[in-house]
Amino acid sequence: YNCGRGFDTTIFVRGQEYDPWVVDASVNVEDEFQRLCRLKGDEKDQQWADRYRQYLRNRTRFKTEEDYPGARAVREAIGWLERKTQTQKENLFLWLDLFDPHEPWDPPPKYWDMYDADYRGQTLIDPVPGDVAGYMTPREIQRTKSLYAGEVTYIDRWIGIFLDRLKDLGLYDNSLIVFMSDHGEPFGEHGFIRKAFPRGYEELAHIPLLVRHPDGKGRGQKIGGFVQPPDIFPTILEYLGISTRLTLQYTAPVELTFPQDVVVSSTPVSILGKSLLPLLDGKSEGHHDFTVTAHNERQWVIRTATHSYHYHPKKDRPNELYDRKTDRAEKHNIISHAAELARTMEGTLKQFVERIS
C-alpha cells in the first residue's frame, strides 16, 4: 500500500495474516487447519483454504510471545528509537502500526483462555467473513470474540512496554502521543461477522481515540463531539507549528525540458480534518456537526448527535435511519416514520460527498 512513502526509515514486520512469509508448502498444518478453521462450502472455499494454510505456516514460527508480529513490531520501534536518540532527541515522528487486534484472532497461548476458560467446542480463529446463520453458533461467536479480547490484552501489554521505554529514553514527557484504530469489528450484531459487507454500523465505524498532550491539555477528560481520523493530520501540524495552509509544489526534474506553454505551479491542498487542539484546550465544545463514513461507492453513512442515516448509492439495499439516542446499536430502522428527516440527511450527505470529490 506504499505506506512507507515519505519516511526516512521503514521497517516491515512479516508473518501477520496471509503474508506469504513461510512459503514452504511441505510444512504440514493440516491438523491445525481442522482444529481452527471452517469453510462454508461455496465457490470461495479454495481461496480461504489457501489463506488459512498460509497463516498457519507463518504461525509455526511463533514459539514465544516475543515472536508474534505485534510484539516484534513494538521491539522494532523501540530499537529504532534507541538508535535514533543516540544523536537526536527532538523532532522525531514515529508511526507504530500494530496490525492486531485483527483476525486471525490468535493471541499468544497465555491469552487464549483468559476470557473463556470453560469453552470445549471448535475454536475459529479466522471465520469466513459474512453471514453467521448456518455457519457459526452464538456460542462459537462468543468464543471467537473472547480471542479478540485476548488479543486486545496482549497488544495492551506491549503498548505498555513501548510507553515504559519512552520514559526510560526521556522522550515521554515532551511527546504528543495519539492512539487510535482504523475500524471496529462486527461479531454478529447485525447477523454477520467481520467487516464483510459495505455496512457501516456502529460496531464497525466507532473507533477508539486517545490523545496525550505533553502539557496535560485535556488530561482525564472524555471530550464529547464528533471527531474522525482526518482530524489527526492537522492536529499534528498545529502542534508542531506547521501551517495547515499547505501547497504542493510541482517541479520538473532537471533533465526534462517543458514546452513553452507548460506552467509549473503550486496547488493548494485541501485538508478535510480539523485540529483537535481547540478541544483539548477547552476552547471548543463541538467539532463537526456530523461525520461521514463510507465504503467506496457501496454505502455512505452520515451521523449527527441524534440520528444516523445509511444511504446505498447502488440501490442494492433499502436506506436506513436510526435514532442514536435510543438505539445506539442501530437495530430498529425508523425511516418509514421519519421520511422527511431521512431526505434532509441525505441532502446533507450528498452535498458533503460532492464537496470532497
N, C-alpha and C positions, 0 to 999 in steps of 0.2 A: 504493500500500500504506500510505499515511498515515505514511511513515517520518519525516516532518518534525514530527510531533506532539511538543510539549513543548520544542522547541528555540527559542532566541532568533533564530537565523538558519538558514535552509535554502537551499542552492544546488544546483539540479539541473543536471547537465551532459547535454546532449542528444546523440543520434546513435548510441547503442550498440544493438546487436542490431536488433530490429524496431520501434524507436521511430519513430513517424510524424513524422519531423523534416523531411526533404526530401520534400514531398508532390507535387511537380510530376511528373506521370506522363509528361510529354514528355521527361524525362531518360532517354536511351537507355542501358540497361545490359545489353542482350541478349548482346553479345559476352562480357562478364564472367560473365553467367549461365551460358552454355555452358561457359566455362572453369573455373568454380569451384564449380558446384552440380550436383547429380544428384538427380532424383526417383526414386520407387520404382514408379511405375505403378499406384498404387492410388487409393482414394477420397479420400485426403488430399493428393493432388498439388497441387490448386489452392491449398489453404491454405498449403502450403510454398512454392509458387512465388510467391505474394503476399508472404510473409515475406522470401524471398530478395531479391526485387526491391526491397523497401523498404530492406533493409540496404545493398544495392549502390548505391541512390540516395544514402543517407546517406554512403556511402564516398567519393562524388565530392567531398565537402568536405574530405577528409583529404589535404592537399597535402604537409605535412611531419610529422615525428614529433610535434611540439608540437600538431598539430591533432587527434590521436587522443584519444578520450574519457578514457583513463587519465591521460595527460599533462595534459589540461585540468583534470581533477579535482584533481590534485596542485597545479597552479598556482592554482586557486581556493582551495584550502585554505591555501596559503602566503599568498595575498593577504588572506584573512580574518585570519590570524594577524598579518600586518604591520599591518593596520588596527587590530586589537583591542589589540595590545601598545603602541600609542601612548598608551593610557590605562589599560591593565590587564595585569598580568603574572602574577597569581595567580588560582587557582580557575578556570582555563579548562578546558573539556571540549570536545574535538573528536572527532567520528566521521568519519573519512575512508573512504568506501565506494568501493573500486575494483571495478568490475564485472569487469574482466579479472583473471586469465586465464580467459576464458569464451568459449564459442562465440558468434558466428563466430570461429574461430581465424585471425585475420587481423592479425598484428602489423605494425608499420611495416616498409617494404621491407628495411632492413638486417638484420632478424631473420628474414626468410623462409627463407633457405638456411643459416642459422647451424648447424643440426644435421642437415641432409640436403641437402648441396650437389649431390649427383650424381643426384637424382631427375629423371626426364624424363616421367613419366606425368601423368594428370589430378590436380590438387590439389583436394580437397574441403575447403573452409574451414568448412563447416557441414553435416555429414552429417545426414540424417533420422534421428531417434532410433529405435533398435530393433535388430532382429537384423542382424548383418553378413553372414550367409551369403547368397550370391547378390546382394549389394549392394556390398560392398567387399572387395577382396582384402587379404591380410595386408600387402602392400607399401603399398597405399593407406592402410591404417590407420596404419602406421608413419609415412607422410608427414604425415598429419593430426596425429599425436602430436608430430612434430618442430615443427609450427607452434605447438602448445600450449607446447612447451618454449621456443620463441622468444618467446611472449607472457609466459611466466614471467620470462625475462631482461629483456624490455622493462619490465615492471612493477617488477622488482627495481631497475632503474636509477632509475626515478622515485621509488620509496620512498627510495632513497639520496639523491636530490636533496632530498626533503622533510626527511629527518633532518638533512642538512647545514644546511638553512635553519633548523631548530630550534636548532641550535648557534649559528648566526650571531645569532639573536634572543635568545640567552641563556635559552632555555627547556628545552634538552635535559637538563641536569644534574639538574634538580629535577622531572622529569616521569615519571610512570608510563606506560610505552608497552606496549600489547598488540597483537600482530599475530596474526590468525587468519583462517581461511576459513570458508565455510558448508558446503561439501561437496567431496568429491573428484570424480574423473571416470573413468568406465569407458571403456576403449579396447579392447574386445573380450575382456577377461579371462574373462568368462562368456558370450561369444557375442553381446554387444550393445554398442552404442556410445552414449555419453551417458546421462544419468540417465533412461532411457526407461521403465523399469518400476519397480514397487514392490519392488525387490530391493536391500536394504541391505548388499551385500557390502563387504568391507574397502576396496576401491578407491574406493567412494563414501563410506563412513562415516568413514574415518580422515582427520582434517584436521590441518594444522599449527597449533601454538600456541607463540608466543614471547612471553615477558614480560620486560621490562627494568625492574627496580626502581631508583629513583634512589639508594637506599642500598647498591646492589650485592648485595642478598639473592638467593641462588641463582645468582650470576654464574658462567657457564661450566658449569653443571650441566645434565645431561639427567635430569630427575626422572621416575622411574617411577610407576606407579599410574594409575588411570583418572581423567580429568577430562573435562568436557563444556562446551559453550558456556554453559549456565545458570550455571556457576560464575563467569563473568566479572562478572556484575552484583554479587553480594555481595562479590567481591574489591575492586571499585572502591569500594563503600560502606565497607568496613572500612578501606581505605587512607585514605579521606577522613575517617574517624572518625564515620561516619554509622551509626546503629544499624540492623541488619537486622530488628529487630522493628518493622516498619512497619505503619501502618494507613492505610486510605483514609478520608478524612473526607468524607462525603456532605453537602453543604449545599444548601439550596434557593435559587434566585435570589430576589432581594428582592421582585420583582413577583408572586411566586406565594404563595398562601395555602393552606396544607395543612389538611385536616380535622383535628379534634382527635385522631383515633385514629392518625394517621401519625406515626411517630417517625423523626427524622433521627439517624443514629448513625454511629460509626466501625466499620469492619470490618477485622479483621486480614488482612494479606497473607501468603499462603504463598509463601515463596521456595524454589524447588526446589533451587537450586545451593548450593554450599559455597565459602567464600572459599579462594583458593589461597595466601594469605599464610602459613598454617602450613607448607605445603610449601616455600615459598621460605625460610622461617626455619629449616628443618630440624627442626621440632617434630613433624612427622608424616611417616611413610613411605608411608602409604596415604591414599586419599581416598574413593573409592567402592568398595564390594565388587563392584559390577557397573555397567555402563552399559546404557542402553536407547536405541535409535534406532527410528524408526517412520516409516511412510508412511501417514499418516491411518489408515484402518481396513483397509488392504490388507495390511500386513506389519509385524510387530513383531520386533525383534531384541534379544536380551539377550546381553551378552558378559561373561565373567568372565576371570580370569587364564589359565584353562586351556581354555575352550570358548566357542563361540558357537552360539546356538540361534535359528533363523529360524522364526517362527510366522506362519501365514497365517490370520487370523480368518475370511475368507470361504471357506476350504477350496478355493480355486481352484488351489492348488499344494500339493504334499506338503511337510510341515515338514522342516527340515534341521538337522543337528547337525555341527559341525566341531571338530576338535582344534586349538586355536590354537598349541600348542607345536610341532606337527609339520606343520601345514597352515595357515599364516597366510593364504595366498591363498584359502582356503575352496573347495577343488576337490573334496575327497573327503568325501561325506556319509556319516557313520558312524552315523546314527540307528538303523539296523536292528541294530547291535551294542551300542548303549548306550541302549535304550529307557527304562530307569529314570532315567538321568541326564536325558534329554530331558524326562520328565514332571516331574522336580523343578524344572528350569529353567523350564518352562512355568508351574508353580505360582508361582514367584517373580515371573515376568514379569507374570502376571495380577494378582497382589497389588499390584505397583507401579502398573500401569495403573489399577486400581481406586482406589488411594490418591490419585493425582493428578487423577482425573476426578470 
